[in-house]
Amino acid sequence: MATPSSSSNLKLLSLDGGGVRGLSSLIILKRLMDIVSPDPQNPVKPCAWFDMIGGTSTGGLIAIMLGRLQMSIDECIEAYLSTMDDVFRRNHLGVSVSGKVRGRFSTKALTRHIESIIEKQNCKGQTLYVPNDDLPCKVFVCAGAIEVSSATTFTSYPSRDGQSSLLLNTKIWEAARATTAARSFFDPIEIGPMKQKFEDAALYLVNNPINEMMNEARQAWARGGDINHRIQCLVSIGTGHPGVGPAGDGLLAVMTTLKNIATETERTANQFMANWRDQLVDTKKYFRFNVPHGLENVGLENSGKQNIITASTELYLRVNAVDSLRQFEANVLRGASVAAPDLHNANLLMGATPVILEDQPSNRLFDSLDDRKEYINRKETEQWRKLTVPAWRIYERLWYQMPKGQPGRVTLAEFATVLTKNELVTETHKFWPMLLPLDRPADPLPKGLAMALLFMLHLRRWIGWRPARPSAQALFILRRFAEWVDCSCGCKRRWNFANDIGLVDERHMLEAARKCPAKTFLDTQAYGMKAELFHRQGMDINVDNRKAWKARRWE
């Protein structure tokens, strides 16, 4: 069932139009879903995480595939590329004998591909609208009603526009065709017994449907009232900052229109940020992802430039989008820490036995930790030095899945609701007291020590480690297991010294190729005289980073 009207912590996804550049949106969304997915081996579908997905033009087509057809990101990319490759082949001139603008590409080919995608998902002949709103997430697409020169929405749920018999009976393929009927590219579509004509809503200044997203969310969950306090996460994904490109076959009016669409898209984004700065932007609830450079010469129909789109988008994710991705991840984790405890704590605090499943996602997530070098640094002989960044990230995901009756701390009973397999429960009871004072062996653990315990369980399972009680100095370090500090050289790498020698997180670097003396020092594993001679600067920065890390207050 879709999220009920009383829902809070809403997660909303808005997708811009952009022709073949919609591939950029999908690559960005794939990165976001990697962050969201608790089990790396079983990525979450967007329809299972977002409460509403909406889009315009190719963004609308993607919204239908992800939301109404419930496709995975990989399935969507495969179908999208196949469609773009076949459809965007030169069909005829973009102007008729009478001088009117007409579609330059095969409308029949586009329709054929859309119908094929729908049939493969066993939804042939179905309407976009679903009675009783019986979908994991709500879906809408924007289109332009030509006769009234106005934008409208086709929805999968009851809405202010969706009560007419026309919109209630529109087939999935018709809604997809309506939202993708970009003038000069494809012919408009006629829908219903009155043959009402629809085309791409980008021509009606709705290429970026972020305002429509807010309006639809208000109607769906707040009856037209205030919605911002119910939003956990609002994601808006663009298709890159485009140039006009070869989009008009010399038709000045069409080229001017396309340029206006590109300008309007970013103007809408900027105006939305200004209007909602206090409620959504400053509170880190709103996220806008859009490739700033590299797609200027990729026209809406340049399906042969997929490599350029992919490379430019991946570079953007590594360099320009680092801070936004970090904030998005914090939003996801914050939402998990707020939502997860409720059901568990109600049972734990009342003394009831929580429902425990052997095959629950948290068990599968822990099972994904094995003895590969990605998760255990076998080059090191000292056990704590075997810690790796990818393993650390999984420990943190498990931490956020634990119910917590006391903020920032987890009891043994709460810890055990996440790792429920018998051998894990047994080892947990053995290791728990090692991290606590002798006179308080059952106290709750703070985040750092709980993550350290997960590391101990991980190594116990795969290399048979039998840890001894850590010394007072070791516990001082382990309490900061969850803490990171920015590199003092300014490269935006982050450092953690829970493994004694230093862990480096490079997801948030300012520049993808920027060198860091401290990282070079760590990679060479130079010590003593060799370090003094060749890596003095890196050694000094490493010392500064370690001091800053030890000075952090632990949770």
C-alpha positions as CSV (number, residue, x, y, z in Angstrom):
1,M,0.0,0.0,0.0
2,A,1.1,3.6,-0.6
3,T,2.0,5.7,2.4
4,P,-1.2,6.8,4.3
5,S,-2.2,10.4,4.5
6,S,-1.0,10.6,8.1
7,S,2.5,9.8,7.0
8,S,5.5,11.8,8.2
9,N,9.1,11.4,7.1
10,L,8.0,11.7,3.5
11,K,10.6,11.0,0.8
12,L,10.0,12.7,-2.5
13,L,11.8,12.4,-5.9
14,S,11.5,15.0,-8.7
15,L,13.0,14.3,-12.2
16,D,13.7,17.0,-14.8
17,G,13.2,16.5,-18.5
18,G,16.2,16.3,-20.8
19,G,16.0,13.8,-23.6
20,V,18.9,11.4,-23.7
21,R,20.5,13.3,-20.8
22,G,18.0,11.5,-18.6
23,L,20.7,8.9,-18.4
24,S,22.6,11.3,-16.1
25,S,19.6,11.4,-13.8
26,L,19.6,7.6,-13.6
27,I,23.3,7.4,-12.8
28,I,22.9,10.0,-10.0
29,L,19.9,8.2,-8.6
30,K,21.8,4.9,-8.7
31,R,24.4,6.5,-6.4
32,L,21.7,7.7,-4.1
33,M,20.1,4.3,-3.9
34,D,23.5,2.7,-3.1
35,I,23.6,5.0,0.0
36,V,20.0,4.1,0.9
37,S,20.4,0.3,0.6
38,P,21.3,-1.4,3.9
39,D,22.3,-4.6,2.0
40,P,24.9,-3.9,-0.8
41,Q,24.0,-7.2,-2.4
42,N,20.3,-6.3,-2.6
43,P,19.8,-2.7,-3.7
44,V,16.5,-1.0,-2.7
45,K,14.2,-0.1,-5.6
46,P,13.3,3.6,-5.7
47,C,9.6,2.7,-5.4
48,A,10.3,1.0,-2.1
49,W,12.1,4.0,-0.6
50,F,10.4,7.1,-2.1
51,D,6.8,7.9,-1.2
52,M,6.3,9.9,-4.4
53,I,8.1,10.1,-7.8
54,G,7.2,12.7,-10.4
55,G,8.8,13.9,-13.6
56,T,8.5,15.8,-16.9
57,S,9.3,14.6,-20.4
58,T,11.9,11.8,-20.2
59,G,11.9,12.4,-16.4
60,G,8.2,11.5,-16.5
61,L,9.0,8.3,-18.5
62,I,11.6,7.4,-15.8
63,A,9.1,8.2,-13.1
64,I,6.6,5.8,-14.6
65,M,9.3,3.0,-15.0
66,L,10.6,3.4,-11.5
67,G,7.3,4.1,-9.7
68,R,4.3,2.7,-11.7
69,L,6.1,-0.3,-13.2
70,Q,8.3,-0.7,-10.1
71,M,11.5,-1.3,-12.1
72,S,15.0,-1.3,-10.5
73,I,17.6,1.3,-11.5
74,D,19.5,-1.2,-13.6
75,E,16.4,-2.4,-15.4
76,C,15.4,1.2,-16.0
77,I,18.8,2.1,-17.5
78,E,18.8,-0.9,-19.8
79,A,15.3,0.0,-21.1
80,Y,16.1,3.7,-21.3
81,L,19.3,3.2,-23.4
82,S,17.5,0.7,-25.7
83,T,14.7,3.2,-26.3
84,M,16.9,6.2,-26.9
85,D,19.2,4.3,-29.3
86,D,16.4,3.3,-31.5
87,V,14.1,6.3,-31.2
88,F,16.5,9.1,-31.8
89,R,17.3,8.4,-35.4
90,R,16.7,11.0,-38.0
91,N,13.1,10.5,-39.3
92,H,12.3,13.6,-41.4
93,L,12.8,17.4,-41.3
94,G,11.3,19.2,-38.3
95,V,9.0,21.3,-40.5
96,S,6.2,20.3,-42.8
97,V,5.5,21.6,-46.3
98,S,3.1,24.1,-44.8
99,G,5.8,25.4,-42.5
100,K,4.5,23.9,-39.3
101,V,6.9,22.3,-36.8
102,R,6.4,18.5,-36.6
103,G,8.2,15.7,-34.9
104,R,11.6,14.9,-36.4
105,F,11.8,11.4,-34.9
106,S,9.6,8.3,-35.2
107,T,6.6,8.7,-32.9
108,K,5.7,5.1,-33.7
109,A,9.1,3.8,-32.6
110,L,8.8,5.7,-29.3
111,T,5.3,4.3,-28.7
112,R,6.5,0.8,-29.6
113,H,9.3,0.9,-27.1
114,I,7.0,2.3,-24.3
115,E,4.5,-0.4,-24.9
116,S,7.2,-3.1,-24.9
117,I,8.6,-1.9,-21.6
118,I,5.1,-1.9,-20.1
119,E,4.3,-5.4,-21.4
120,K,7.6,-6.8,-20.0
121,Q,6.5,-5.6,-16.5
122,N,3.1,-7.4,-17.0
123,C,1.2,-4.1,-17.0
124,K,-0.1,-4.1,-20.6
125,G,-3.5,-2.3,-21.0
126,Q,-3.4,-0.9,-17.4
127,T,-4.2,2.7,-16.5
128,L,-1.7,4.9,-14.8
129,Y,-4.3,5.5,-12.1
130,V,-4.5,2.7,-9.6
131,P,-7.8,2.3,-7.7
132,N,-7.4,2.5,-3.9
133,D,-3.9,4.0,-4.4
134,D,-2.5,0.5,-4.1
135,L,1.1,1.1,-5.0
136,P,4.3,1.3,-2.9
137,C,4.7,4.9,-4.0
138,K,2.7,7.6,-5.7
139,V,3.6,8.6,-9.3
140,F,2.8,11.6,-11.4
141,V,3.9,12.9,-14.7
142,C,3.5,16.4,-16.2
143,A,2.2,17.1,-19.7
144,G,0.9,20.1,-21.6
145,A,-2.8,20.3,-22.6
146,I,-2.5,22.0,-26.0
147,E,-6.1,23.2,-26.4
148,V,-6.0,25.2,-23.1
149,S,-2.3,26.0,-23.3
150,S,-1.8,24.8,-19.7
151,A,0.3,22.2,-17.9
152,T,-1.5,19.3,-16.2
153,T,-0.6,16.1,-14.3
154,F,-1.4,12.5,-14.9
155,T,-1.4,10.6,-11.5
156,S,-1.5,7.1,-10.2
157,Y,-3.6,8.3,-7.2
158,P,-6.6,10.6,-6.6
159,S,-5.6,14.2,-7.1
160,R,-7.1,17.6,-7.8
161,D,-6.6,17.1,-11.6
162,G,-7.0,13.4,-11.5
163,Q,-10.8,13.2,-10.9
164,S,-11.9,13.6,-14.5
165,S,-12.9,10.5,-16.5
166,L,-10.1,11.3,-19.0
167,L,-7.3,11.3,-16.5
168,L,-8.7,8.3,-14.6
169,N,-8.8,6.2,-17.7
170,T,-5.5,7.2,-19.3
171,K,-3.4,4.2,-20.0
172,I,0.2,4.0,-18.8
173,W,1.5,4.1,-22.3
174,E,-0.6,7.2,-23.1
175,A,0.6,9.1,-20.1
176,A,4.2,8.2,-21.0
177,R,3.7,9.4,-24.6
178,A,2.0,12.6,-23.4
179,T,4.9,13.6,-21.1
180,T,7.6,12.7,-23.7
181,A,5.9,14.5,-26.7
182,A,8.6,17.2,-27.0
183,R,7.7,19.6,-29.7
184,S,9.9,19.3,-32.8
185,F,10.9,15.8,-31.7
186,F,7.7,13.8,-31.5
187,D,4.1,14.4,-32.5
188,P,1.5,15.2,-29.8
189,I,-0.8,12.4,-28.6
190,E,-4.6,12.5,-28.7
191,I,-6.2,10.9,-25.6
192,G,-9.9,10.0,-24.9
193,P,-13.1,10.1,-26.9
194,M,-12.7,13.9,-27.4
195,K,-9.2,13.4,-28.8
196,Q,-7.6,15.9,-26.4
197,K,-4.1,16.7,-27.5
198,F,-1.1,16.6,-25.1
199,E,2.6,17.3,-25.4
200,D,5.7,17.7,-23.2
201,A,5.1,20.1,-20.3
202,A,8.5,21.6,-20.7
203,L,7.0,24.1,-23.2
204,Y,4.7,25.3,-20.4
205,L,7.7,26.0,-18.1
206,V,7.5,22.8,-16.2
207,N,10.7,21.1,-17.3
208,N,11.7,21.1,-13.6
209,P,8.6,19.8,-11.8
210,I,9.8,20.6,-8.3
211,N,6.9,23.0,-7.6
212,E,4.4,20.4,-9.0
213,M,6.0,17.9,-6.6
214,M,5.2,20.2,-3.6
215,N,1.7,20.8,-4.8
216,E,1.0,17.1,-5.3
217,A,2.4,16.2,-1.9
218,R,0.3,18.9,-0.3
219,Q,-2.8,17.5,-1.9
220,A,-1.9,13.9,-1.1
221,W,-0.8,14.2,2.5
222,A,-1.9,17.6,3.9
223,R,-5.2,18.3,2.0
224,G,-3.6,21.4,0.5
225,G,-2.1,22.6,3.7
226,D,1.4,22.8,5.1
227,I,3.6,19.9,4.1
228,N,7.2,20.9,4.8
229,H,7.2,19.6,8.4
230,R,6.3,16.1,7.1
231,I,9.2,16.0,4.6
232,Q,12.3,14.0,5.5
233,C,13.9,14.2,2.1
234,L,13.1,16.0,-1.1
235,V,15.4,15.1,-4.0
236,S,15.4,17.0,-7.3
237,I,17.6,15.6,-10.1
238,G,18.5,17.5,-13.3
239,T,19.8,16.4,-16.6
240,G,22.8,18.7,-16.8
241,H,23.3,22.3,-17.8
242,P,22.8,22.1,-21.5
243,G,23.6,24.3,-24.5
244,V,21.0,24.7,-27.2
245,G,22.8,22.1,-29.3
246,P,21.6,21.0,-32.8
247,A,18.0,21.1,-31.8
248,G,16.2,23.0,-34.5
249,D,17.3,22.3,-38.1
250,G,17.6,26.1,-38.5
251,L,14.2,26.8,-37.0
252,L,14.9,29.9,-35.0
253,A,11.6,29.7,-33.1
254,V,12.2,26.2,-31.9
255,M,15.8,26.9,-30.9
256,T,14.7,29.9,-28.9
257,T,12.1,27.8,-27.2
258,L,14.7,25.1,-26.2
259,K,17.0,27.8,-24.9
260,N,14.2,29.2,-22.8
261,I,13.4,25.7,-21.4
262,A,17.1,25.3,-20.3
263,T,17.1,28.7,-18.7
264,E,13.7,28.1,-17.0
265,T,14.8,24.8,-15.5
266,E,17.6,26.3,-13.4
267,R,15.6,29.4,-12.7
268,T,12.9,27.2,-11.2
269,A,15.5,25.4,-9.1
270,N,17.1,28.6,-7.8
271,Q,13.7,30.2,-7.1
272,F,12.6,27.1,-5.2
273,M,15.7,27.2,-3.0
274,A,15.1,30.9,-2.3
275,N,11.4,30.3,-1.4
276,W,12.1,27.2,0.8
277,R,15.5,28.1,2.3
278,D,14.4,28.2,5.9
279,Q,12.1,25.2,5.8
280,L,13.9,22.7,3.5
281,V,17.3,24.0,2.3
282,D,18.9,25.1,5.6
283,T,17.4,22.1,7.4
284,K,19.2,19.7,4.9
285,K,15.9,18.2,3.7
286,Y,16.2,19.5,0.0
287,F,18.8,18.1,-2.3
288,R,19.4,19.3,-5.9
289,F,21.7,17.2,-8.1
290,N,22.6,18.5,-11.6
291,V,25.8,18.1,-13.6
292,P,27.2,21.6,-14.1
293,H,29.8,20.9,-16.8
294,G,30.4,18.4,-19.6
295,L,26.9,18.0,-21.1
296,E,26.7,21.4,-22.8
297,N,27.2,19.9,-26.3
298,V,24.9,16.9,-25.7
299,G,21.6,17.7,-27.5
300,L,18.4,16.2,-26.3
301,E,18.6,13.6,-29.1
302,N,22.3,12.8,-29.1
303,S,22.0,9.1,-28.1
304,G,25.5,8.4,-29.4
305,K,27.0,10.4,-26.6
306,Q,26.2,8.0,-23.8
307,N,29.9,7.8,-22.8
308,I,30.2,11.5,-22.4
309,I,27.0,11.6,-20.3
310,T,28.3,8.8,-18.1
311,A,31.8,10.2,-17.7
312,S,30.6,13.7,-16.9
313,T,28.1,12.5,-14.4
314,E,30.5,10.2,-12.6
315,L,33.1,13.0,-12.4
316,Y,30.4,15.3,-11.0
317,L,29.6,12.6,-8.3
318,R,33.3,12.3,-7.4
319,V,34.0,16.0,-7.2
320,N,31.2,18.5,-7.3
321,A,28.5,16.5,-5.5
322,V,30.6,15.3,-2.6
323,D,29.1,17.6,0.1
324,S,25.6,17.0,-1.1
325,L,26.0,13.3,-1.1
326,R,27.4,13.5,2.4
327,Q,24.4,15.5,3.6
328,F,22.1,13.1,1.8
329,E,23.7,10.2,3.6
330,A,23.4,12.0,6.9
331,N,19.7,12.6,6.2
332,V,19.1,8.9,5.4
333,L,20.9,7.8,8.6
334,R,19.1,10.4,10.7
335,G,15.8,9.2,9.3
336,A,16.7,5.6,10.1
337,S,17.7,6.5,13.7
338,V,14.4,8.3,14.2
339,A,12.1,5.7,12.6
340,A,13.7,2.4,13.5
341,P,13.5,2.5,17.4
342,D,9.8,3.0,17.6
343,L,8.5,-0.5,17.0
344,H,11.3,-2.2,18.9
345,N,11.4,0.0,21.9
346,A,7.7,-0.3,22.5
347,N,8.3,-4.0,23.1
348,L,11.6,-3.8,24.9
349,L,10.6,-1.1,27.4
350,M,7.4,-3.1,28.3
351,G,9.3,-6.3,28.8
352,A,7.9,-8.1,25.8
353,T,10.0,-10.3,23.6
354,P,10.7,-8.6,20.3
355,V,10.0,-10.4,17.0
356,I,13.3,-11.7,15.7
357,L,13.8,-13.1,12.2
358,E,16.9,-15.1,11.3
359,D,16.7,-13.8,7.7
360,Q,16.1,-10.2,8.6
361,P,18.0,-7.5,6.5
362,S,20.4,-6.7,9.3
363,N,21.6,-10.3,9.5
364,R,22.1,-10.3,5.7
365,L,24.0,-7.0,5.9
366,F,26.3,-8.4,8.6
367,D,26.7,-11.6,6.5
368,S,27.9,-9.5,3.6
369,L,31.1,-8.8,5.6
370,D,33.6,-11.5,4.8
371,D,37.3,-12.0,4.6
372,R,37.9,-10.1,1.3
373,K,40.6,-7.5,1.5
374,E,37.9,-4.9,1.1
375,Y,36.7,-5.8,4.6
376,I,39.7,-7.2,6.4
377,N,43.2,-5.7,5.9
378,R,45.2,-9.0,5.9
379,K,48.5,-7.2,5.4
380,E,48.5,-6.1,9.0
381,T,49.3,-8.5,11.8
382,E,47.9,-6.5,14.7
383,Q,44.1,-7.2,14.8
384,W,42.8,-3.7,15.2
385,R,44.8,-2.6,12.2
386,K,42.8,-4.9,10.0
387,L,39.9,-2.4,10.1
388,T,38.9,-1.0,6.6
389,V,36.7,1.9,5.6
390,P,34.1,-0.3,3.7
391,A,33.7,-2.5,6.7
392,W,33.4,0.6,9.0
393,R,30.6,1.9,6.8
394,I,28.6,-1.4,7.2
395,Y,29.2,-1.3,11.0
396,E,27.7,2.2,11.0
397,R,24.6,1.1,9.0
398,L,24.0,-1.7,11.5
399,W,24.3,0.8,14.3
400,Y,21.6,3.0,12.8
401,Q,19.3,-0.1,12.5
402,M,19.5,-0.7,16.3
403,P,16.6,0.4,18.5
404,K,17.7,2.8,21.2
405,G,15.8,3.6,24.3
406,Q,18.5,6.0,25.4
407,P,19.7,8.4,22.6
408,G,23.2,7.7,21.4
409,R,23.5,4.4,23.3
410,V,22.4,0.8,22.8
411,T,21.7,-1.9,25.4
412,L,22.6,-5.5,25.0
413,A,19.0,-6.5,24.4
414,E,18.7,-3.8,21.7
415,F,21.9,-4.8,20.1
416,A,20.7,-8.4,20.0
417,T,17.6,-7.5,18.0
418,V,19.8,-6.6,15.0
419,L,22.2,-9.6,15.0
420,T,19.9,-12.5,15.9
421,K,21.8,-15.6,14.7
422,N,22.7,-17.9,17.5
423,E,26.5,-17.7,17.2
424,L,26.4,-13.9,17.0
425,V,24.3,-13.7,20.1
426,T,26.6,-16.0,22.0
427,E,29.8,-14.1,21.0
428,T,28.1,-10.8,21.7
429,H,27.5,-11.8,25.3
430,K,31.1,-12.8,25.6
431,F,32.6,-9.6,24.2
432,W,30.1,-7.0,25.6
433,P,31.7,-6.9,29.2
434,M,35.2,-6.4,27.7
435,L,34.3,-2.9,26.6
436,L,32.9,-1.8,30.0
437,P,34.2,-1.2,33.5
438,L,34.4,-4.4,35.6
439,D,31.7,-3.2,38.0
440,R,29.3,-2.3,35.2
441,P,29.5,-5.1,32.7
442,A,25.9,-4.7,31.4
443,D,25.9,-0.9,30.8
444,P,24.7,0.4,27.4
445,L,27.4,1.0,24.8
446,P,27.9,4.4,23.0
447,K,28.1,4.4,19.2
448,G,31.9,4.0,19.0
449,L,32.1,1.0,21.3
450,A,29.1,-0.6,19.7
451,M,30.8,-0.3,16.3
452,A,34.0,-1.7,17.8
453,L,32.0,-4.7,19.0
454,L,30.7,-5.3,15.5
455,F,34.4,-5.3,14.3
456,M,35.3,-7.8,17.0
457,L,32.4,-10.1,15.9
458,H,33.4,-9.7,12.3
459,L,37.0,-10.8,12.9
460,R,35.9,-13.6,15.3
461,R,33.7,-15.1,12.5
462,W,36.3,-14.9,9.7
463,I,39.7,-15.3,11.2
464,G,38.9,-16.8,14.6
465,W,40.1,-13.8,16.6
466,R,39.7,-14.2,20.4
467,P,40.1,-10.6,21.6
468,A,41.4,-9.8,25.1
469,R,40.0,-7.1,27.3
470,P,41.3,-3.8,25.8
471,S,43.6,-1.7,28.0
472,A,42.4,1.7,29.3
473,Q,44.4,3.4,26.5
474,A,42.8,1.1,23.9
475,L,39.3,1.9,25.2
476,F,40.2,5.6,24.9
477,I,40.8,5.0,21.2
478,L,37.8,2.7,20.7
479,R,35.3,5.2,22.2
480,R,36.2,7.4,19.2
481,F,35.7,4.5,16.7
482,A,32.9,6.4,15.0
483,E,34.6,9.8,14.8
484,W,36.3,11.4,11.7
485,V,38.2,14.6,11.3
486,D,39.0,16.6,8.1
487,C,42.6,16.4,6.9
488,S,44.6,19.4,8.1
489,C,46.1,19.8,4.6
490,G,42.7,20.9,3.3
491,C,42.2,18.1,0.7
492,K,38.8,17.2,2.2
493,R,39.8,13.6,2.9
494,R,38.7,12.5,6.3
495,W,40.7,10.6,8.9
496,N,39.9,8.0,11.6
497,F,42.6,6.4,13.8
498,A,40.6,3.6,15.4
499,N,43.0,1.2,13.6
500,D,46.0,3.1,15.2
501,I,47.7,3.9,11.8
502,G,44.9,5.8,10.1
503,L,41.9,5.2,7.9
504,V,41.3,7.5,5.0
505,D,37.8,8.3,3.6
506,E,38.1,9.8,0.1
507,R,34.5,10.3,-0.7
508,H,34.5,14.0,0.3
509,M,37.7,15.1,-1.5
510,L,37.7,18.6,-2.9
511,E,39.5,17.4,-6.1
512,A,39.5,13.8,-7.3
513,A,43.2,13.8,-8.1
514,R,44.5,16.1,-5.4
515,K,47.5,14.6,-3.6
516,C,47.7,14.5,0.2
517,P,51.2,14.2,1.9
518,A,49.6,12.4,4.8
519,K,48.0,9.9,2.5
520,T,51.3,9.4,0.7
521,F,53.0,8.9,4.0
522,L,50.4,6.2,5.0
523,D,50.6,4.4,1.6
524,T,54.4,4.1,1.7
525,Q,54.3,2.9,5.3
526,A,57.5,4.8,5.9
527,Y,58.7,5.1,9.5
528,G,61.9,6.1,11.3
529,M,64.8,7.6,9.3
530,K,63.1,7.0,5.9
531,A,60.1,9.0,7.0
532,E,62.3,11.8,8.3
533,L,64.1,12.0,5.0
534,F,61.3,11.7,2.5
535,H,58.0,12.2,4.1
536,R,58.5,14.8,6.8
537,Q,55.5,16.9,5.7
538,G,53.2,13.9,5.4
539,M,54.3,12.7,8.8
540,D,53.6,16.1,10.4
541,I,50.2,16.3,8.9
542,N,49.4,12.7,10.0
543,V,50.4,13.7,13.6
544,D,48.2,16.8,13.4
545,N,45.3,14.7,12.2
546,R,45.8,12.2,14.9
547,K,45.8,14.9,17.6
548,A,42.6,16.4,16.2
549,W,40.9,13.0,16.2
550,K,41.9,12.2,19.8
551,A,40.6,15.6,20.9
552,R,37.1,14.9,19.5
553,R,34.3,14.3,22.0
554,W,33.0,10.8,21.5
555,E,29.3,10.0,21.4
